[in-house]
Amino acid sequence: MMHVMKRSRSAKIIATLGPASSTRVRIEQLYKAGADVFRLNFSHGSHEEHKERYDAIRDVEAELGRPIGVMMDLQGPKLRLGTFMGGKALLGLGRRFRLDLNDVPGDVTRAPLLHPEIFAVLEPGMSLLVDDGKMRLKVLECGPDFAETEVMVDGELSDRKGVNVPDVVLPISALTEKDIADLKFGLSLGCDWVALSFVQKADDIREARKLIGKKASIIAKLEKPSAIDDLEEIMELTDAVMVARGDLGVEMPPEDVPILQKHIITTARAKGRPVIVATQMLESMISCPSPTRAEASDVATAVYDGSDAVMLSAETAAGDYPIETVEIMDRIIKRVEGDQLYLRNRERDRTNPEETDADAISAAARQVAATIKAKAIVTYTTTGSTSYRVARERPDVMILGLTPKIETARKLALVWGIYSAVSPDAADFSEMVKGARKVAKAQKIAKRGDSLVVTAGVPFGTPGATNILRIATVS
């Protein structure tokens, strides 16, 4: 049974599931409120809990007859201090503070930092940020097993606070043993997207790809300054990117983060990679029924800039108003997408097509659809690449992404402007056009007499071979 759940917006919403949003009923409410993709955050929760949430999503999907994307987000390496005698210590400004590999509980003069890989790359003059950047230590001298530091920003330190080393690429993999176990589990469930934390360099994506193969698509979370230096190559290798502003904001001055956000979105758009903006989007709604004006403006900016998706974290996972948060995000996106400035920006920011058949056809499909006022551009795709190409063009009409594979339909739920649906495999192009008319009519996208622009790749099943464009009238 296929229900019609057509969103009247192009940018997508990702909602994180957690204690506040784990029941089957709550997941359905979130989807109906506007969530297109659900995120399972493997930094929290057991495998059993994630499986229950995953099964509930698939249950909702089956009942509503609409493909729903699932993203698993890996924790990545967490660098932490050890413990303190009495659980905490007050560090004074300008005082000396030693970090070492000795696991004896710390005090006001020293603390255990059981990560030899940090000491291996430290140099005098570097900064260490502790507790999400609330405290800063400057390295005075160091060796393979210690660092003498000066307290530059003081405060109280407690057990197992996180440590960030912004100035350097650490000699560690983005995948810990926990991540590899989580990854195997998430792939066995059938997650569509894998978000990779702590990406420092392009090789981190290569390493993940070896483990993931074609089972899921990769999202590189950009949260380390070194990843920004390697941005072009990371974009080539990954399937999508996430602007993880929380962690970027720890390792970089706050004034740099908005500029970086724009830079990443622009680069991703040019490369045709979906881009997600995440962290603290409607943060105050964790405990308030309405957002601040600044937060509403923040979500709007991400949409004006051309993001494919905006993400909610604690707001839906642990907040008091998960459904209201999604509804408000949905309203903000719709409001922006109806604004003349947004439409002008979209015209202006279109990227030039690459010199390939696929890009030529996708650009033409957009122009033809605009000229004849078609109701939708229909893409036939096995892997999703045809639909990605058309989405990169940011057309003025809906993209109906038809695919014989439910996995591809779920994956496309994250991408700008795509309404994905499963349609049986077509033997030839005329059968394909027939299928396009049928789904467009059933989904109330087009009625009799309306036109559709249909694109596909022949021979069928060849990834990236978009080479046909046809105008079809719905009969």
C-alpha positions, 0 to 999 in steps of 0.5 A, spaced: 500 500 500 503 506 497 500 512 501 501 519 498 506 523 503 508 528 499 512 534 502 512 541 499 519 542 500 526 540 497 530 540 503 530 534 508 530 533 515 534 528 519 531 526 526 536 523 531 532 517 535 534 516 542 530 516 549 525 521 547 523 518 541 524 510 540 517 508 540 514 505 534 508 511 535 513 516 536 517 514 530 511 515 526 509 521 529 516 524 527 515 522 520 509 525 519 511 531 522 516 531 517 522 527 518 525 524 512 531 520 515 532 517 522 539 517 525 541 512 530 547 515 534 552 509 536 555 514 541 549 512 545 545 506 546 546 498 546 545 494 539 539 492 542 536 499 542 538 500 536 535 494 533 529 496 536 529 503 533 531 500 526 525 495 526 520 500 528 522 505 522 522 499 517 515 497 520 513 505 519 515 504 512 512 498 511 505 501 513 506 508 510 509 505 503 514 510 503 522 509 503 525 512 509 532 513 510 536 510 516 543 513 518 548 510 523 553 515 526 559 512 528 562 515 535 569 515 532 575 516 537 574 519 543 580 522 547 579 523 554 583 525 560 583 519 566 580 520 573 581 525 579 582 524 586 575 526 589 573 526 581 575 533 580 581 539 580 580 546 580 586 549 575 589 556 576 590 561 570 598 561 569 599 554 573 603 548 571 599 542 569 602 536 567 599 530 563 602 523 562 601 516 561 601 514 569 594 512 570 594 514 578 588 519 579 590 526 578 590 532 582 591 540 581 598 539 578 597 533 573 592 528 570 593 521 566 592 522 559 593 515 556 593 516 549 601 515 547 599 517 540 597 525 542 604 525 545 607 522 539 605 529 535 605 534 540 610 540 540 612 546 544 607 552 543 601 547 541 594 548 544 590 542 548 583 544 549 579 540 554 572 539 556 569 541 549 574 547 549 572 550 555 579 550 558 586 551 554 593 548 556 599 550 552 604 545 551 611 548 554 615 541 553 613 534 552 616 527 550 613 521 548 610 520 555 608 527 558 607 534 556 608 540 561 603 545 560 601 552 562 593 553 564 591 559 559 584 558 560 582 556 567 576 552 571 574 546 574 576 539 571 573 533 572 573 525 570 574 523 563 573 530 560 574 530 552 581 532 549 582 536 542 588 537 539 587 542 533 593 544 531 595 537 528 593 530 524 593 525 530 596 518 527 590 514 529 584 511 525 577 514 524 575 507 526 576 504 533 574 497 535 568 499 537 566 503 531 568 497 527 563 492 531 558 498 531 559 498 523 558 491 522 552 491 526 549 497 523 550 494 516 547 487 518 541 491 520 541 495 513 542 502 515 543 506 508 548 511 510 554 511 515 556 517 518 564 517 519 566 521 525 573 524 526 575 524 519 582 528 518 584 526 511 582 522 505 585 516 507 580 515 513 574 515 507 578 509 503 579 505 510 571 506 511 570 504 504 574 497 504 569 495 510 563 498 507 563 496 500 557 497 497 553 496 503 551 503 505 553 510 503 558 514 506 557 521 510 564 524 512 563 528 518 567 535 517 569 536 524 577 537 524 581 543 521 585 538 518 579 535 514 578 542 511 585 542 508 584 535 505 577 537 503 577 537 495 580 529 496 575 528 501 569 530 497 571 526 491 571 520 495 565 520 500 558 520 498 556 526 502 558 531 507 556 533 514 558 540 517 559 538 524 559 545 527 559 542 534 566 539 534 568 544 529 566 550 533 571 547 539 577 546 535 576 553 531 574 560 533 567 561 533 568 566 528 571 561 523 565 556 523 559 560 519 564 562 513 567 554 513 559 552 513 558 556 507 565 554 504 563 547 505 556 547 502 559 551 496 564 546 495 559 540 496 554 543 491 559 544 485 561 536 486 554 534 486 555 531 493 549 532 498 551 536 504 548 536 511 548 542 516 548 539 523 548 541 531 545 546 535 540 548 530 534 548 534 538 547 541 533 551 546 527 546 544 530 541 548 527 544 553 522 550 550 516 549 546 519 554 541 526 556 538 530 563 539 529 567 533 537 566 532 536 559 531 530 560 526 535 564 522 540 559 523 536 553 520 533 558 514 541 560 513 542 553 511 537 552 507 538 559 503 545 556 502 543 550 499 544 545 504 540 538 502 538 536 509 538 539 516 539 535 522 536 535 529 540 531 534 538 532 542 532 536 540 529 529 538 533 524 541 532 527 548 528 533 548 521 535 551 518 537 544 521 532 539 515 532 534 514 540 535 521 541 533 520 537 527 514 541 525 518 548 526 524 546 522 519 543 517 515 550 517 522 554 517 524 550 510 517 551 507 517 559 508 524 560 506 523 555 499 517 560 498 521 566 498 523 570 492 531 571 495 531 564 495 529 562 488 534 568 486 539 565 489 538 558 487 538 561 479 545 564 481 548 559 484 547 553 479 553 550 478 556 549 471 555 542 468 561 537 467 562 535 460 559 529 461 553 526 457 549 525 464 550 532 466 548 535 459 542 531 460 541 533 467 542 540 465 537 540 459 532 536 463 531 542 468 531 547 462 526 543 459 521 542 465 522 549 466 520 551 459 514 547 458 512 547 466 512 540 467 510 537 473 516 533 475 522 531 472 522 523 473 529 519 474 530 512 473 536 510 477 539 503 479 544 506 484 541 513 485 547 517 481 542 519 475 537 522 481 543 525 484 545 529 478 538 532 477 538 534 484 545 538 483 541 542 478 536 544 483 530 544 478 524 548 480 520 542 479 520 536 484 524 530 482 521 523 482 526 518 483 524 511 481 528 505 482 527 498 482 531 497 489 528 499 495 535 501 498 536 506 493 529 509 494 531 509 502 538 513 500 535 518 496 530 520 501 536 524 504 537 528 497 535 535 496 528 535 492 527 528 491 521 524 492 523 517 491 519 511 490 520 504 488 518 502 481 518 495 478 524 494 473 522 496 466 525 492 460 525 498 455 524 505 455 517 505 453 515 501 459 519 506 463 515 512 461 509 508 462 511 506 469 513 514 470 506 516 468 503 511 473 507 513 479 506 520 478 498 519 477 498 515 483 502 519 487 498 525 485 504 529 482 501 529 476 494 529 473 491 527 466 494 532 460 500 534 465 507 533 462 513 530 465 520 530 463 523 523 464 531 521 464 534 515 464 541 511 462 541 506 457 543 500 457 539 500 464 543 498 470 549 502 468 551 507 473 552 514 471 550 513 464 544 518 464 543 519 456 536 519 454 531 525 455 523 524 453 517 529 454 511 524 456 504 527 457 500 523 463 494 520 459 
